[in-house]
């Protein structure tokens, strides 16, 4: 592991390494002098000069063609995609362009592109994606016609479910229920991969239409599908997690408790049955290993046998919901759960943690510590952190500080940060406190706290948040001054780009041009879609000329 990665965390570590390599920002760089105006041609000229200094690979797929599609250049993006030689890779990129073009409102262009995709399965997926888009655009007849044209049966349920959700969101309850019933018929007729996800989407439709009983029945079916499968390795039943998160946020922990309750997993031969359940290979969710099963069960009551006999056969107790799944539930509700629900979930998570130290133990431990910190439970949080190996507890302290600050206890978070002995982890923690102080409008305290950060790059990283919130609170002049005080060239450019994103077009173009002159055209990409959407076509032309 690279030195400092654990202490800074992956995101900050990579950003810090890249931006420090860019070098310090000059005190009076020429971009500040020559780019006082906010004229579009000036920004475009600076962009093209910057592009000309760089070489780029991977132009034909990825973010740039999709940005072209989003900014009204779907045909140009398609030209790039069609230069991809591999048919499957090309089709995958065209599918993404269909979604991007549809999201930008070019539904006719997106549909024409979808119908041109040579790989039939990918073409089907593109048509499925367009069905709800047409419905949301008020063209329900076109959406219906498109749904009827989808070729493969395993895509039919998805199309009708997505249509039902789009129509439910528009408020047409009767039509939504009809489409949902069609989707249910299809998913019941074809047992295909994705059944759980379709059913989970139908749960959302039922909730949107106010049919609570239907939502519960569909959630039961999602649970049944999840129970019948054997997810391995790093996979997880995402749809079941979404169902559980929805119920937990409503204060209903019944299904979660039932899934956390251990069930018997006897050693049986592949293909045997237990209480009507067809069983294959025994799967251990903690170790991720499949075990060869040796014998048929017979009567379930005979599984344990006489405890006085040496031949008694043990039963493994295994929860249908493993530590990874529970961590996903916690992560899904951390920001929105009320205090009572959060504490109840933490109780259950700690019970699971006490049962073993499988491969997902640390994942769940991280989730529960952040959940508790987010809800102001400092003492309980730190008691869990102390259970970690010292090499892990230091970076975890920094994460906890950020969540404590977000809970509103910025004073306690700052105290926790200052108690961290590792300088890098302490600086990371203080960045989190500064960000939250700035977000809450306590800009003077945030700016003051920046100066207690040891690392020069980290000071600049914290100031980026202060710049953004200072501008958001109506003081762009002060925000600009703070941005230009940042030590590293690339970090300062990023702060200027943040400021540009919050400015009116004229000022935004001026600030974006200065950021490009300071660092690179890539720094201002998030801003360009709003202030100069045609710039992406010019960038592509320059890169391909």
C-alpha positions as CSV (number, residue, x, y, z in Angstrom):
1,X,0.0,0.0,0.0
2,X,1.4,3.4,-0.9
3,X,2.6,5.5,2.0
4,X,-0.2,7.7,3.4
5,X,-3.0,6.0,1.4
6,X,-4.8,4.7,4.5
7,X,-4.4,8.0,6.4
8,X,-5.6,10.3,3.6
9,X,-8.2,7.8,2.2
10,X,-8.2,6.9,-1.5
11,X,-9.9,10.0,-2.9
12,X,-7.9,12.6,-1.1
13,X,-4.7,10.6,-1.6
14,X,-5.0,10.4,-5.4
15,X,-6.1,14.1,-5.7
16,X,-3.2,15.2,-3.5
17,X,-0.6,13.2,-5.4
18,X,-1.8,14.6,-8.8
19,X,-2.2,18.2,-7.7
20,X,1.1,18.4,-5.8
21,X,2.8,17.2,-9.1
22,X,1.3,20.3,-10.8
23,X,3.5,22.5,-8.7
24,X,2.9,25.7,-6.8
25,X,0.6,28.4,-8.2
26,X,2.5,31.5,-9.5
27,X,1.7,34.7,-7.5
28,X,0.7,36.6,-10.6
29,X,0.0,34.2,-13.4
30,X,-0.7,35.7,-16.8
31,X,-4.2,34.3,-17.0
32,X,-5.3,36.7,-14.3
33,X,-4.1,39.7,-16.4
34,X,-5.2,38.8,-19.9
35,X,-8.6,37.2,-19.1
36,X,-10.5,39.9,-17.3
37,X,-13.3,39.7,-19.9
38,X,-15.9,37.0,-19.9
39,X,-16.3,36.8,-23.7
40,X,-17.1,33.3,-25.1
41,X,-14.5,33.5,-27.9
42,X,-11.7,34.2,-25.4
43,X,-12.6,31.1,-23.3
44,X,-12.8,29.0,-26.4
45,X,-9.4,30.2,-27.6
46,X,-7.9,29.3,-24.2
47,X,-9.6,25.9,-24.2
48,X,-8.2,25.1,-27.7
49,X,-4.7,26.1,-26.8
50,X,-4.9,23.9,-23.7
51,X,-6.2,21.0,-25.7
52,X,-3.4,21.4,-28.2
53,X,-0.8,21.0,-25.4
54,X,-2.2,17.5,-24.5
55,X,-2.6,14.2,-26.1
56,X,-5.6,12.0,-25.4
57,X,-6.4,8.4,-25.8
58,X,-9.8,6.7,-25.4
59,X,-11.5,9.5,-27.2
60,X,-14.0,7.2,-28.9
61,X,-15.7,6.0,-25.7
62,X,-16.3,7.3,-22.2
63,X,-17.2,10.7,-20.9
64,X,-16.5,12.9,-23.9
65,X,-18.9,11.4,-26.4
66,X,-21.6,11.3,-23.8
67,X,-21.0,14.9,-23.0
68,X,-21.4,15.6,-26.7
69,X,-24.7,13.8,-26.7
70,X,-25.9,15.7,-23.6
71,X,-25.0,19.0,-25.2
72,X,-26.9,18.5,-28.4
73,X,-24.2,16.8,-30.5
74,X,-25.5,13.3,-30.6
75,X,-24.6,12.8,-34.3
76,X,-21.0,13.8,-33.6
77,X,-20.8,11.5,-30.6
78,X,-22.2,8.7,-32.7
79,X,-19.5,9.2,-35.3
80,X,-16.8,8.7,-32.6
81,X,-18.5,5.6,-31.3
82,X,-18.7,4.0,-34.8
83,X,-14.9,4.2,-35.0
84,X,-14.7,1.4,-32.3
85,X,-13.8,-1.8,-34.1
86,X,-15.1,-4.3,-31.5
87,X,-18.8,-4.8,-32.1
88,X,-19.8,-5.5,-28.5
89,X,-17.8,-2.5,-27.2
90,X,-19.2,-0.3,-29.9
91,X,-22.8,-1.4,-29.1
92,X,-22.2,-0.8,-25.4
93,X,-21.0,2.8,-26.1
94,X,-24.0,3.4,-28.5
95,X,-26.3,2.2,-25.7
96,X,-24.8,4.8,-23.4
97,X,-25.2,7.5,-26.1
98,X,-28.9,6.6,-26.5
99,X,-29.4,7.2,-22.8
100,X,-27.4,10.5,-22.8
101,X,-29.3,11.8,-25.9
102,X,-32.7,10.8,-24.4
103,X,-31.8,12.5,-21.2
104,X,-31.0,15.7,-23.1
105,X,-34.4,15.6,-24.8
106,X,-33.4,14.3,-28.2
107,X,-35.8,11.4,-28.2
108,X,-36.1,11.1,-31.9
109,X,-32.4,11.0,-32.4
110,X,-31.9,8.6,-29.5
111,X,-34.5,6.2,-30.9
112,X,-33.0,6.3,-34.4
113,X,-29.6,5.5,-32.9
114,X,-31.1,2.7,-30.8
115,X,-32.6,1.1,-33.8
116,X,-29.2,1.2,-35.5
117,X,-27.3,-0.8,-32.8
118,X,-26.1,-4.0,-34.5
119,X,-26.1,-6.2,-31.4
120,X,-29.7,-7.2,-30.9
121,X,-29.6,-7.6,-27.2
122,X,-28.0,-4.2,-26.7
123,X,-30.6,-2.7,-29.2
124,X,-33.3,-4.2,-27.0
125,X,-31.8,-2.6,-23.9
126,X,-31.7,0.7,-25.6
127,X,-35.4,0.4,-26.5
128,X,-36.2,-0.5,-22.9
129,X,-34.4,2.6,-21.7
130,X,-36.4,4.8,-24.1
131,X,-39.9,3.5,-23.1
132,X,-40.1,5.5,-19.8
133,X,-38.5,8.5,-21.5
134,X,-41.2,8.8,-24.1
135,X,-43.8,8.4,-21.3
136,X,-42.3,11.2,-19.3
137,X,-42.3,13.4,-22.4
138,X,-46.0,13.0,-22.7
139,X,-45.9,10.6,-25.6
140,X,-47.5,7.5,-24.0
141,X,-48.7,6.0,-27.3
142,X,-45.1,6.0,-28.6
143,X,-43.9,4.5,-25.3
144,X,-46.5,1.7,-25.6
145,X,-45.6,1.0,-29.3
146,X,-42.0,0.8,-28.4
147,X,-42.6,-1.6,-25.5
148,X,-44.5,-3.9,-27.8
149,X,-41.6,-4.0,-30.3
150,X,-39.0,-5.3,-27.8
151,X,-37.9,-8.6,-29.0
152,X,-36.6,-10.7,-26.1
153,X,-39.0,-11.9,-23.4
154,X,-36.6,-11.3,-20.5
155,X,-36.7,-7.6,-21.4
156,X,-40.5,-7.3,-21.5
157,X,-41.0,-7.2,-17.7
158,X,-38.4,-4.4,-17.4
159,X,-40.1,-2.3,-20.1
160,X,-43.5,-2.5,-18.5
161,X,-42.3,-2.0,-15.0
162,X,-40.3,1.1,-16.1
163,X,-43.4,2.4,-17.9
164,X,-45.5,1.8,-14.8
165,X,-43.1,3.8,-12.7
166,X,-43.0,6.7,-15.1
167,X,-46.8,6.8,-15.4
168,X,-47.2,6.5,-11.6
169,X,-44.8,9.5,-11.1
170,X,-47.0,11.5,-13.5
171,X,-50.1,10.8,-11.3
172,X,-52.1,8.5,-13.5
173,X,-52.7,5.8,-11.0
174,X,-55.1,3.6,-13.0
175,X,-52.8,3.4,-16.0
176,X,-49.8,2.7,-13.8
177,X,-51.6,-0.2,-12.1
178,X,-52.4,-1.7,-15.5
179,X,-48.8,-1.5,-16.7
180,X,-47.6,-2.9,-13.4
181,X,-49.9,-5.8,-13.7
182,X,-48.5,-6.5,-17.2
183,X,-45.0,-6.4,-15.8
184,X,-46.0,-8.8,-13.1
185,X,-47.5,-11.2,-15.6
186,X,-44.2,-11.1,-17.6
187,X,-41.9,-11.6,-14.6
188,X,-44.1,-14.5,-13.5
189,X,-44.0,-16.1,-16.9
190,X,-40.2,-15.9,-17.5
191,X,-37.9,-16.8,-14.6
192,X,-35.0,-14.8,-15.8
193,X,-32.0,-12.9,-14.3
194,X,-33.2,-9.6,-12.9
195,X,-36.5,-10.9,-11.5
196,X,-35.6,-9.5,-8.1
197,X,-34.9,-6.0,-9.5
198,X,-38.1,-5.9,-11.5
199,X,-40.1,-6.9,-8.4
200,X,-38.3,-4.2,-6.4
201,X,-39.3,-1.6,-9.0
202,X,-42.9,-2.8,-8.8
203,X,-42.7,-2.2,-5.0
204,X,-41.9,1.4,-5.8
205,X,-44.9,1.6,-8.2
206,X,-47.2,0.2,-5.5
207,X,-45.9,2.7,-3.0
208,X,-46.4,5.5,-5.5
209,X,-49.9,4.4,-6.1
210,X,-50.7,4.2,-2.4
211,X,-51.3,0.4,-2.4
212,X,-49.5,-0.6,0.8
213,X,-50.8,-4.2,0.8
214,X,-49.5,-4.7,-2.7
215,X,-46.2,-3.2,-1.8
216,X,-45.8,-5.6,1.1
217,X,-46.8,-8.6,-1.0
218,X,-44.2,-7.6,-3.7
219,X,-41.6,-7.1,-1.0
220,X,-42.3,-10.6,0.2
221,X,-41.6,-11.9,-3.3
222,X,-38.3,-9.9,-3.4
223,X,-37.3,-11.6,-0.2
224,X,-38.3,-15.0,-1.4
225,X,-36.1,-14.6,-4.6
226,X,-33.2,-13.4,-2.5
227,X,-33.5,-16.3,-0.1
228,X,-33.6,-18.8,-2.9
229,X,-30.4,-17.6,-4.4
230,X,-26.8,-18.1,-3.4
231,X,-25.0,-14.8,-3.9
232,X,-21.2,-15.4,-3.9
233,X,-18.1,-13.3,-3.4
234,X,-18.7,-9.6,-3.4
235,X,-22.2,-9.7,-4.9
236,X,-25.2,-8.6,-2.9
237,X,-29.0,-8.6,-3.3
238,X,-29.2,-4.9,-4.0
239,X,-32.9,-5.0,-4.6
240,X,-33.6,-6.6,-1.3
241,X,-31.4,-4.0,0.4
242,X,-33.5,-1.3,-1.2
243,X,-36.7,-2.9,0.0
244,X,-35.3,-3.2,3.5
245,X,-34.1,0.4,3.5
246,X,-37.5,1.6,2.5
247,X,-39.2,-0.4,5.3
248,X,-36.6,0.6,7.9
249,X,-37.0,4.3,7.2
250,X,-40.7,3.8,7.8
251,X,-39.9,2.3,11.2
252,X,-40.7,-1.3,10.2
253,X,-37.8,-3.6,11.2
254,X,-39.8,-6.8,11.1
255,X,-38.5,-8.1,7.8
256,X,-34.9,-7.2,8.7
257,X,-35.1,-9.0,12.0
258,X,-36.6,-12.1,10.3
259,X,-33.7,-12.1,7.8
260,X,-31.1,-11.7,10.5
261,X,-32.5,-14.6,12.4
262,X,-30.2,-17.7,11.9
263,X,-31.7,-20.6,10.0
264,X,-30.5,-24.2,9.9
265,X,-28.2,-25.2,7.1
266,X,-27.7,-28.9,7.4
267,X,-25.1,-30.9,5.4
268,X,-27.1,-32.5,2.5
269,X,-26.5,-33.8,-0.9
270,X,-26.8,-31.4,-3.9
271,X,-30.3,-31.6,-5.2
272,X,-31.8,-32.7,-1.8
273,X,-34.7,-30.8,-0.2
274,X,-35.5,-29.4,3.2
275,X,-39.1,-28.5,4.1
276,X,-39.9,-28.2,0.5
277,X,-36.8,-26.0,-0.4
278,X,-34.7,-27.4,-3.2
279,X,-31.1,-27.2,-2.2
280,X,-27.9,-27.4,-4.3
281,X,-24.4,-26.8,-3.2
282,X,-24.0,-25.6,0.4
283,X,-22.9,-22.0,0.3
284,X,-21.2,-20.3,3.2
285,X,-21.9,-16.6,2.9
286,X,-19.1,-15.7,5.3
287,X,-16.3,-17.6,3.6
288,X,-17.6,-17.4,0.0
289,X,-16.9,-21.2,-0.4
290,X,-19.2,-23.9,-1.8
291,X,-19.0,-27.2,0.0
292,X,-19.7,-30.6,-1.4
293,X,-22.9,-31.9,0.3
294,X,-22.9,-35.5,1.3
295,X,-26.3,-37.0,2.0
296,X,-30.1,-36.6,1.7
297,X,-32.0,-35.4,4.7
298,X,-34.9,-37.6,5.3
299,X,-37.1,-36.3,8.1
300,X,-36.1,-32.8,9.2
301,X,-36.7,-33.7,12.8
302,X,-33.9,-36.3,12.5
303,X,-31.4,-33.7,11.6
304,X,-30.1,-33.2,15.1
305,X,-30.4,-36.8,16.3
306,X,-30.0,-37.9,19.9
307,X,-27.6,-35.6,21.7
308,X,-26.4,-38.6,23.8
309,X,-25.3,-40.4,20.6
310,X,-21.9,-39.8,18.9
311,X,-23.7,-40.0,15.6
312,X,-25.7,-36.8,16.2
313,X,-25.4,-34.6,13.1
314,X,-24.8,-30.9,13.7
315,X,-26.8,-28.1,12.0
316,X,-25.0,-24.9,10.9
317,X,-26.9,-21.8,11.8
318,X,-26.6,-19.2,9.1
319,X,-28.4,-15.8,8.6
320,X,-30.0,-15.2,5.2
321,X,-28.7,-11.6,5.4
322,X,-25.0,-11.5,5.8
323,X,-22.8,-8.7,7.2
324,X,-22.2,-7.2,3.7
325,X,-26.0,-6.9,3.1
326,X,-26.6,-5.4,6.5
327,X,-23.8,-2.9,5.8
328,X,-25.5,-1.9,2.6
329,X,-28.8,-1.3,4.5
330,X,-27.0,0.9,7.0
331,X,-25.2,2.9,4.3
332,X,-28.5,3.4,2.5
333,X,-30.3,5.0,5.5
334,X,-27.4,6.7,7.4
335,X,-28.3,10.2,6.0
336,X,-32.0,10.0,6.4
337,X,-32.9,7.6,9.3
338,X,-34.1,9.3,12.5
339,X,-32.2,8.7,15.7
340,X,-34.3,5.9,17.1
341,X,-34.1,3.9,13.9
342,X,-30.4,4.5,13.6
343,X,-29.8,3.2,17.2
344,X,-32.0,0.2,16.6
345,X,-30.0,-0.7,13.5
346,X,-26.7,-0.2,15.3
347,X,-27.9,-2.6,18.0
348,X,-28.6,-5.3,15.4
349,X,-25.3,-4.6,13.6
350,X,-23.3,-5.0,16.8
351,X,-25.1,-8.3,17.5
352,X,-24.1,-9.5,14.0
353,X,-20.5,-8.4,14.6
354,X,-20.4,-10.4,17.8
355,X,-21.1,-13.7,15.9
356,X,-17.8,-13.8,14.0
357,X,-15.0,-12.1,12.0
358,X,-15.8,-13.2,8.5
359,X,-14.6,-11.3,5.4
360,X,-17.4,-8.7,5.7
361,X,-16.8,-8.0,9.4
362,X,-14.8,-4.9,8.8
363,X,-17.2,-3.6,6.2
364,X,-20.1,-3.8,8.6
365,X,-17.9,-2.4,11.4
366,X,-17.1,0.7,9.3
367,X,-20.8,1.2,8.4
368,X,-22.1,1.0,11.9
369,X,-19.4,3.3,13.3
370,X,-20.2,5.9,10.6
371,X,-24.0,5.5,11.3
372,X,-23.4,6.1,15.0
373,X,-21.1,9.0,14.4
374,X,-23.6,10.6,12.0
375,X,-26.2,10.5,14.8
376,X,-24.0,12.0,17.5
377,X,-23.1,8.8,19.4
378,X,-19.4,9.7,19.9
379,X,-18.7,7.5,22.9
380,X,-20.3,4.4,21.4
381,X,-18.6,5.1,18.1
382,X,-15.1,5.3,19.5
383,X,-15.6,2.2,21.5
384,X,-16.1,0.3,18.3
385,X,-13.2,2.0,16.6
386,X,-10.9,0.8,19.4
387,X,-11.7,-2.7,18.3
388,X,-9.8,-2.2,15.1
389,X,-6.2,-2.9,14.4
390,X,-4.2,0.3,15.1
391,X,-3.3,0.6,11.4
392,X,-7.0,0.8,10.6
393,X,-8.2,2.7,13.7
394,X,-6.3,5.8,12.8
395,X,-7.9,6.4,9.3
396,X,-11.3,5.3,10.8
397,X,-10.9,8.1,13.4
398,X,-10.7,10.6,10.5
399,X,-13.9,9.2,8.9
400,X,-15.7,9.3,12.2
401,X,-14.8,13.0,12.7
402,X,-16.4,13.9,9.4
403,X,-19.6,12.1,10.3
404,X,-19.6,13.7,13.8
405,X,-19.4,17.1,12.2
406,X,-22.3,16.3,9.8
407,X,-24.3,15.3,12.9
408,X,-24.0,19.0,14.0
409,X,-21.5,18.5,16.8
410,X,-18.7,20.4,15.0
411,X,-17.1,21.3,18.3
412,X,-16.8,17.7,19.4
413,X,-15.6,16.7,15.9
414,X,-12.8,19.3,16.1
415,X,-11.8,17.9,19.5
416,X,-11.7,14.4,18.2
417,X,-9.7,15.6,15.2
418,X,-7.1,17.2,17.4
419,X,-6.7,14.0,19.4
420,X,-5.5,12.1,16.3
421,X,-1.8,11.7,16.6
422,X,-1.1,10.9,12.9
423,X,-0.6,14.3,11.1
424,X,-2.1,13.1,7.8
425,X,-5.2,11.5,9.4
426,X,-5.6,14.6,11.5
427,X,-5.5,16.9,8.5
428,X,-8.0,14.7,6.7
429,X,-10.3,14.9,9.7
430,X,-9.9,18.7,9.9
431,X,-10.8,19.0,6.2
432,X,-14.1,17.2,7.1
433,X,-14.8,19.7,9.9
434,X,-14.0,22.7,7.7
435,X,-16.3,21.4,5.0
436,X,-19.2,21.0,7.4
437,X,-18.6,24.4,9.1
438,X,-18.6,26.1,5.6
439,X,-21.8,24.2,4.6
440,X,-23.5,25.4,7.7
441,X,-22.5,29.0,7.0
442,X,-20.0,29.4,9.8
443,X,-17.5,30.8,7.4
444,X,-15.3,32.7,9.8
445,X,-14.7,29.7,12.0
446,X,-14.1,27.5,8.9
447,X,-11.5,29.9,7.5
448,X,-9.8,30.1,10.9
449,X,-9.7,26.3,11.2
450,X,-8.0,26.0,7.8
451,X,-4.9,27.7,9.3
452,X,-4.5,24.9,11.9
453,X,-4.1,22.3,9.1
454,X,-0.4,21.3,8.7
455,X,-0.2,20.2,5.1
456,X,-0.2,22.9,2.5
457,X,-2.2,20.9,0.0
458,X,-4.7,20.0,2.7
459,X,-5.1,23.7,3.5
460,X,-6.0,24.3,-0.1
461,X,-8.4,21.4,-0.3
462,X,-10.2,22.7,2.8
463,X,-10.3,26.2,1.2
464,X,-12.1,24.9,-1.9
465,X,-15.1,24.2,0.3
466,X,-14.8,27.6,1.9
467,X,-14.6,29.3,-1.5
468,X,-17.7,27.5,-2.7
469,X,-19.8,28.3,0.3
470,X,-18.6,31.9,0.5
471,X,-19.8,32.5,-3.1
472,X,-23.0,30.7,-2.3
473,X,-23.6,33.1,0.6
474,X,-23.2,36.1,-1.7
475,X,-19.6,37.2,-1.4
476,X,-17.9,36.3,-4.7
477,X,-15.2,38.9,-4.2
478,X,-14.0,37.3,-0.9
479,X,-14.4,33.8,-2.5
480,X,-12.1,34.8,-5.4
481,X,-9.5,36.2,-2.9
482,X,-9.5,32.9,-1.0
483,X,-9.3,30.9,-4.1
484,X,-6.2,32.7,-5.3
485,X,-4.5,32.2,-1.9
486,X,-4.4,28.4,-2.5
487,X,-0.8,27.2,-2.7
488,X,-1.0,24.6,-5.5
489,X,-1.7,25.4,-9.1
490,X,-4.2,22.6,-9.8
491,X,-6.0,23.0,-6.5
492,X,-6.4,26.8,-7.1
493,X,-7.7,26.1,-10.6
494,X,-10.3,23.7,-9.1
495,X,-11.4,26.4,-6.6
496,X,-11.8,28.9,-9.5
497,X,-13.9,26.3,-11.4
498,X,-16.1,25.8,-8.3
499,X,-16.6,29.6,-8.2
500,X,-17.3,29.7,-11.9
501,X,-20.1,27.0,-11.4
502,X,-21.9,29.4,-9.0
503,X,-21.4,32.5,-11.2
504,X,-23.5,34.2,-13.9
505,X,-22.3,33.2,-17.5
506,X,-20.1,36.3,-18.1
507,X,-18.2,35.9,-14.8
508,X,-18.2,32.1,-15.1
509,X,-16.5,32.3,-18.5
510,X,-13.9,34.7,-17.1
511,X,-13.1,32.4,-14.1
512,X,-13.1,29.3,-16.3
513,X,-10.6,30.8,-18.7
514,X,-8.4,31.7,-15.7
515,X,-8.6,28.2,-14.4
516,X,-7.7,26.7,-17.8
517,X,-4.7,29.1,-18.1
518,X,-3.6,28.0,-14.6
519,X,-4.0,24.3,-15.0
520,X,-5.9,22.4,-17.8
521,X,-9.0,22.4,-19.8
522,X,-10.2,19.3,-17.9
523,X,-10.5,21.3,-14.7
524,X,-13.5,23.2,-16.0
525,X,-15.4,20.4,-17.6
526,X,-18.3,20.5,-15.1
527,X,-18.8,24.2,-15.9
528,X,-18.6,24.0,-19.7
529,X,-21.9,22.2,-20.2
530,X,-23.8,25.2,-18.7
531,X,-21.8,28.2,-20.0
532,X,-20.5,27.1,-23.4
533,X,-22.1,23.8,-24.5
534,X,-20.7,24.0,-28.0
535,X,-17.1,23.9,-26.6
536,X,-17.2,20.1,-26.5
537,X,-17.6,19.8,-30.2
538,X,-14.7,22.2,-30.8
539,X,-12.6,20.2,-28.3
540,X,-13.3,17.0,-30.2
541,X,-12.5,18.6,-33.5
542,X,-9.2,19.9,-32.2
543,X,-8.3,16.5,-30.7
544,X,-9.2,14.6,-33.9
545,X,-7.7,17.1,-36.3
